[in-house]
Amino acid sequence: MSYKVESVNGCTRKIVFNFETVDLTTEIKAAVMKKQRNVNLKGFRKGKAPVAMVEKMFGPQLEYEALNQFVQTQFFEVVKKEDLKVVGYPSFDNMKYDKGKSVSFDATVEVFPEIALKDYSKYSFKKDSTTVTDEDLENVKKSFLTSKSELTEVKDPNCTLEKGKFSVINFEGEKENGEKPDNMKASEFMLEIGSGQFIPGFEDGLIGMKKGEKKTLTLTFPAEYQMPDLQNAKVKFHVELIEIKERKLPEFKDELVKELGFATTKDFLDKNRETLKKQKERTAEQKLHQEILEKFVGDNTFDVPHALIRQQEDHLKNELRGTLQGQGFNDSMMEEYFSKWHGDLQKKAEFQVKSAVVLDTLAKKYKVEVKESDFKEKFDEMASSTGMKVEQVEKFYTENSNAKNNLNYAVREEKTFAQLVKEIKVS
């Protein structure tokens, strides 16, 4: 076999094959004999048709199949011999076949790139604070009490609407042409002031109103409003305030938090402080890692396989489908969305693939290995955070190879970052 490997770019190789002497007669004859044993031809019992007839009818097809098999075999032999990390499928070009004499062809294939990273010893990053403040705990406490609260009517006739209070209103929208569409009016609609539920200016325009008061708001719909006919439209909203409500929070006491499994209010605050600490640690780590990868990808120019970018873009789309379906998108709306944001999705996919190449390069440098003890540690963490038994978590990953592979990648990435931060400055 005569071949040479040419580098098209950092992640594409072209293998040029040239066999000056090659004879596929034996392979073709074997294929004809196999076909003869199984073929059904009119006038002959199965397997009894003359070999010459079978060869005449199926010879060209069998010769093509033998040639294709030969080409595939030679290609994979070179891939193994040259230790090429192939990505996707090869394309075969410039095929020249002289029956019984010679074969030549080119095979072009993408490979996982191997890169040399620029010096990063002077990199410097700042990690976000993970301190849990009294305000953080107060917000958790307020959120819990809010879930147990009641809305009560404000009896004071002099009370005015302000942020945090609830209005019960009748409203009707009027377009510039005087039209008053049904989808722009409602009766006894309850709206929390400051929630951002309505278009900008609507809720702010109600602040200061008293029960029984009427008001007309002149507003402009946002340019990106979901209904095209209302984008940038000037509309008058005629509003009547029927009632003002406010939220009454219950007293923060032991009996209340016991419903969630906490022994006391102190136990509630202590355990939520611990949970918030872990959440902040995780968020800070993720942000730091993202900034590090952006720096590496920005400072190092290299090619990545188009096949991997397409694969990652498909993965991003599949993740988005669930979210879009939850927002009421049908198939045609989703395709329109993906078409509109194709450039952004492709850019994000390319960054993620390049990040994976950077991390793989660093992992090899640091000789990072994922051991069974690493999995055991992760299983323990998951069991602790979800309330499941360790055996249940381990069983899931043992039976789900994709999930196990993803976890393997995550652990390898985590250990790689742990080694990397020893060589760069993180304050």
N, C-alpha and C positions, 0 to 999 in steps of 0.2 A: 504494500500500500504506500502510495506517495501522497503526502498532504503537507500543507503549511497553514499556520494560524496567523491571520492578519488582524490587527487591532483597528477597528473602524472609529471607535471613540472609547471613553473610559468604561463603558458597560456594554459594548457590542463587539463581537468577534465574528470574522468571516473565515471559515475553513475551506480552503481550496483543495479539492480532491482531484487526483489524476491517476487513473489506472491504465497504463499503456497496454497491459495484457490482462484481460479478464474474460472468462468464458462461463456463461450462465447455463450452458446446455444441460449439465447434470441436474441443476435445480429445476429447470423448466421440465425436463423429462420426468422427474419425480413428481412434480405437480400434475402433469398430464396423467400419470399412472394413478395418482390418488383420485383425480377427477373421474377417471374411467370406472373406478370401483363404485362410485356413488351416483353417477349421472343416469338419468332416465331419458333415453332417446326413442322416438317413435319407431316401432318395428323390432325393438330389442328389449330383452329383459334387463332389469337393473343390474349394472356391472358387466353386461355382456356386449356392449357396443365396441366395435373395433377401435383399437388405440389410434389408428391413423385418422379415423373419422372424428374422434374426440379432439385430437391434436389440431385438425383442420378447423373445427368449430370454435374451440376455446383457446387455441395456441396463443394468439395475440394478447388475450386477456391475461392468461397465465404468465406469459413472458413479462408483461407490465407488472404483475404482482411480484414476480421473482426479482425484477429490477428494483422495485420499490423497497422490498425487503432487504435487498443487498445494500441500498443506499442508507436505509435506517440503521442497519447493523454497523456499517462503517462509521456513521456519524457518532453513534453512542460509544463505540470503541475509542474514538478519539477523545470524546468528552471525558471518559473514564481515565484514559492515559494522561491527558493534559490537566486533569483535576479541575475542570471548568464548572463553576457554580451556575448552572444554567437556570434562567428564569423564562418561563413561557415556552412556546413552541418555535422550532427553527423554520426558516423559509429556505426552500431549495431553488436555486436558479442556475442558468447556463448549463442545463443538462445536455450532454452529448453522448450518444450511445451508438457504437458501431458493433452490431450484433456479432458475438463470438470473438470480438477483438478487444475493444477498449471502452472505458467509461470515464467521463469527467463531469464534475458538477461542483457548485458552491453551496455551502450551508451557512446561513447567517443567523446568529442567535444572540440574544441578550444574556448577560451574565451579571451576577451580583458583584458590584464594584468593590475593589480593594483600594483604599485611599490612604494618603499620608497626611495627617492633620498638622496644621501649622502650630507653632509653639503657643501653648496656652498657659504657661506658668505664671504670667502676669495678669490673668483674668481676675476681676474683682466683682463680687455681687453682694447685694444686701438682701437678707431674708427678713420677711415681715415678722413683726412681733407676734408671739403666741400667748401673750399674757391675757388671762381672763379677767376683765374688769367688773366692778360692781354694776356698771351699766349693762353689761352683757347678761349678767344673772338677773337683773331687774327686768330685762326684756323677755327672758324665758319665763320668769314668774308672771309677768303681765300677760303673756301669750296663753299660759295655762289658765289664769283667772278669767281671761276673755272667753275662753271656751266654755266656762261655767257661768258666764254673766247673763243678765236679762236686760232687754230693752224696755224702758219705761217712758211714758209720756211726760213731758215737762209741762207742769201746770201753770207756771208763772207766765202771765200774758206779756210781760216785758222782756222775756228771754229772747235773745237773738241767735241766729244760726252762726256757728263757728266751726272750725276744723275739729273733727272728732265726733261731732254730733250728727244725728240722722234726721233727714228731712223726709216728710211724706208729702209729695207734690202731685199736682195735675200740670201737665205741660203739653204744648202743641207747637210744632215747628212750622214756619211759614217761609217758603222760598221767595226769591226776588220777584217772581212772576205771580205771586199771590197764592200759588198752589200749597195745599196743606196735606201732605201724604199721610196715610194711616200709620206708616212705620216711623213717623216722627212725632207721635203723640202717645200719651199714656195717662191713666187715672190712678190715683193713690199709689204712686210709685215711690218706693223707699230708696233713698240714696244717701250713702255716707259721705259727708263733706270732707274732701281731701283724699278720697280713695282713688281718684283718677279714672273713674269708671266712664265718665262722659268726656266729650271733646274739650280741649283746653279752653278755659274761660267760663265754662258753664257752672262748675261748682264754686269757683271763686266769685262769680256773679251773684250767687245766692247768699254769700256771707253777709250778715247784718240784717237779714230779713226777719220779720216777726210772724207769728202764726196769723193766718188770714190775709196776709199781704200779697199783692199781685205785682209782677214785674215783667218787663220785656227785655230780653238779652239779645243784643245784635252780635253775632259771632260768625267766624269763617271756619269752615271745615278744613282739616289738614290736607296738604297736597297728596299724601300717601294714604288717604282714607280708603277703607276696603271696598266701598261702593263708588265706582268711577263717576257716576252722575252727581255725586256730592263733593268730589275733590275740588278744593278751593272755592266751594260754593258759599255765598253769603246768605245767612239764614237768621230770621228772628224767632226766638223762642218765647212764647207767652207762658209764664209760670205763675202758679198759685200755690202758696205754702199752706198746706192744710194742718200740719202737725209737726212738732219738733220732739224727737226722742233722744234719750241719752242712755249710754250703757252703764249699768250698775254692776260693779265688780263685787264678788263675794269676799268675805274676810279670808285672808291667807292663814289657815290653821291646819293642825295635824289631821283632823277628820277628813278634810278635803283631799289632801295629798295621798292618803291611804288608799283612795280609789285607784291610784296608779301604781300601787305597790310600794310606796315609800313609807317608812316607819314614822317619820316626823318631818316638819318643815325644814329642819336643819339637814336631815338626810336627803331631802329633795334638792336643796341648794348645793350640798357637797357633791352629790353624784352628778348633778347637771354641770357643775364646775369642771368635774373630771371629763365629762363627755364633750363639753365645749373646748377644753384644752386639746383633746385628741382631734377634734374637727379643725381647730385652728392650725395645729401641727400639720395635718394632712393638706389643708389648703395652702399653707405657706410653702410646704415642700413642693407641691404641684406647680405653684407659681415660680418658685426658684428654678425648678427643673426646666420649665418652659423657657425662662429667660436664658438659661445656660445653653439650651439647644438652639435658640434663636441666634445667639452669639456664634456658636460653632458653625451653623449653617450659613450665616452671613459672612463669616471670615474664610470659609473654605468652599471653593468652586469645584464642583464635580458633577458628572453625569449620573443619572439613575435610570434604570430600565422603565420604558414606557409601560410595559406589561404590569409592573408593580404599581405604577401610578394609577392605571385604569382599575386594577384590582382594589386599591385603597379607596378610590373614588366611588366604586360600587358599594364598598363597605359603608362609607359615609352616607350614601343615599339610602341604604337599607336602615341605618340608624334613624335617619330623618323621617322615613315613611311612617313609622309608628307615631311620631309627634304630629305630623301633618294630618294623619287619619283622625287623631284625637281632636284636631281643630276643624274637622268636617271636610277635609280635602278629599275629592274623588280622584280616580286614576288620571283623568285628563288634566285636572288642576295640578296634580303632582308633577306630571310631565312638563307642564308649562312652567312650574316653579323651578324644576331642575334645569330646564333650558335657559331660563333667565339668569340663574345663579351658577351656570356651568363653570364659568371662569373662576369664580371664588372657590367652588368645590375642588376644581382641578389644582388650584394654587395650594389649597390646604392639604390635599392628598400628596402633592409633590413635597411639601415641607415635612409631612409625617414620614414619608419614605426616606428622605434625606436624613431625618433625625434618627431613623432606625439604622441607617448605614453608619452614622457617627457613633451611636451607642454600640453597635457591633464591633467597630474598630477599637473603641475604648475597652470593651469587654475582653477582646482578644489580648490587648496590651496588658491588662491587669490579670489575665488568666482567670477570669471569673467563671466559676462552675456552680451549677445549682444542684444541691445535694438533697437527699431524702430528709435530712434534718431541717432543711429550709422549708420544705413542704409541711413537715410536722408542725413547725412554728407557725406557719400561716393558717393551718387547720385549727390550731388552738386559738389564734386571734379571731378567726371567723366565728368559731363556736361561742367564744366569749361575747362578741358583739351582737350576735343574732339570737342567742339563747338556745341554739341547737346543740346536740351532742356532737362531740368530736368525731365519733364513729359515723354519724350521718353526713357530716361535711366530707370526710375522707371517702366515703362510699360514693358520693356524688361525683367527685373528681376522678375516682378510679374508673367509674362507668362512663364518663364523658371525656373522650380524648381531646376534643376541641377545647373544652374548658381547662383541662390539664395543661395543654400546650400554651394557652393564653396566660395561665398562672405562672408557668415556667418562664415565659418571656417577661412578665411583670417582676418576678423575683430577680431574674438576671439583670434587668434594668435597675432595680432598686440597689442591688449589690454593686453595680457599676458606678452609680452616682455616689455611693458611700466611699468608694475608692477615689473617685474624681475630686471630691471636695477636700481631700487631703492635699491635693496639689494646687488648688486655686484658693483665693481669698474669699471667704464668705463671712460677712459681719452681721 
